[in-house]
Amino acid sequence: MVSKNIVIGWLQACSAHHRKRLAIRLGLSGEGRGVRSSSLDALAAGLLAECAGDLRMRPDELATIVGDPRRIGREAVLELALAGLDSTPDH
């Protein structure tokens, strides 16, 4: 299924290793040292910034393209979290 969410499309194009690194950086994984009490909006903003960086854009440029950055970012955070639930630990 093709997503209309550019950030989810970006996440789906990332390697599993890259997604895992993102989850750790954003504190969505038990392995990360991130603040686990981060709000969904803070996580969404972080993920939008990561996506913008990979696309060689500024976060505000990406925000203007996606329409509703809060919704797009929240959906992407949930996608990343669900992808992490489906993966097996690399211990």
TACORVEN-V135949 format. One record per pair of residues at least 4 apart in sequence whose ideal C-beta (glycine too) atoms are under 8 Angstrom apart, sorted by sequence separation. I is the first residue (numbers start at 1). J is the second residue. D is the distance in Angstrom with one decimal. If there is no record, write none. Layout:
BEGIN
{{I:J:D} {I:J:D}}
END
This chain:
BEGIN
{{5:9:6.5} {6:10:6.3} {7:11:6.5} {8:12:6.3} {9:13:6.4} {10:14:6.7} {14:18:4.0} {15:19:7.1} {16:20:6.3} {17:21:6.4} {18:22:6.4} {19:23:6.4} {20:24:6.4} {21:25:6.2} {22:26:6.1} {24:28:7.6} {28:32:7.1} {34:38:6.8} {38:42:4.6} {39:43:7.1} {40:44:6.1} {41:45:6.3} {42:46:6.5} {43:47:6.3} {44:48:6.3} {45:49:6.4} {46:50:6.5} {47:51:6.4} {48:52:6.2} {49:53:6.4} {50:54:6.6} {51:55:6.2} {53:57:7.7} {57:61:4.4} {58:62:7.4} {59:63:6.2} {60:64:6.7} {61:65:6.8} {62:66:6.2} {68:72:6.0} {69:73:5.7} {70:74:6.3} {71:75:6.3} {72:76:6.4} {73:77:6.4} {74:78:6.6} {75:79:6.3} {76:80:6.3} {77:81:6.3} {78:82:6.2} {79:83:6.3} {80:84:6.5} {81:85:6.7} {82:86:6.7} {83:87:6.7} {3:8:4.3} {14:19:5.1} {23:28:4.2} {24:29:4.7} {27:32:4.8} {38:43:5.3} {52:57:4.4} {57:62:5.0} {67:72:7.1} {3:9:5.3} {22:28:8.0} {23:29:4.4} {26:32:7.3} {27:33:7.7} {28:34:7.8} {52:58:6.1} {63:69:4.0} {66:72:4.4} {2:9:7.5} {24:31:5.3} {25:32:6.6} {27:34:2.5} {52:59:4.5} {55:62:6.7} {62:69:7.5} {11:19:6.3} {14:22:7.3} {24:32:4.0} {26:34:6.0} {27:35:5.8} {38:46:8.0} {3:12:7.1} {20:29:7.1} {23:32:7.2} {25:34:6.7} {27:36:5.5} {52:61:6.8} {24:34:7.5} {49:59:4.6} {52:62:4.1} {11:22:7.7} {27:38:5.7} {48:59:5.7} {51:62:6.4} {26:38:7.5} {45:59:7.5} {48:62:6.0} {28:43:7.1} {48:63:6.7} {27:43:7.5} {26:43:5.4} {48:66:7.8} {26:46:5.2} {25:46:7.6} {26:47:6.4} {48:69:6.0} {48:72:7.3} {22:47:7.0} {25:50:7.5} {44:69:7.7} {48:73:4.7} {51:76:7.4} {44:70:6.5} {47:73:5.8} {22:50:6.0} {44:72:7.8} {45:73:6.2} {48:76:7.4} {41:70:6.4} {44:73:2.7} {47:76:5.1} {43:73:7.8} {44:74:4.9} {47:77:5.6} {41:73:7.5} {44:76:6.8} {41:74:7.4} {44:77:5.2} {47:80:6.7} {40:74:5.7} {43:77:4.7} {40:77:6.3} {7:47:6.5} {11:51:7.8} {7:48:6.3} {10:51:4.9} {7:51:4.9} {10:54:6.7} {6:51:7.6} {10:55:7.1} {28:77:7.4} {26:77:7.5} {28:80:6.2} {28:81:5.3} {26:80:7.4} {7:62:8.0} {29:84:6.1} {6:62:7.7} {28:84:6.2} {23:80:5.7} {22:80:6.2} {23:81:7.4} {6:65:7.0} {7:66:7.0} {6:66:5.7} {23:83:7.9} {5:66:7.6} {19:80:6.3} {23:84:4.9} {8:72:8.0} {19:83:5.5} {20:84:7.2} {7:72:5.5} {11:76:6.0} {19:84:7.4} {6:72:7.1} {7:73:6.6} {10:76:8.0} {5:72:5.3} {8:75:6.1} {12:79:7.8} {16:83:8.0} {20:87:6.9} {7:75:7.5} {8:76:5.3} {11:79:5.6} {19:87:8.0} {7:76:3.9} {11:80:5.9} {5:75:5.3} {20:90:7.6} {5:76:6.4} {8:79:4.9} {16:87:6.3} {11:83:7.1} {5:79:7.9}}
END
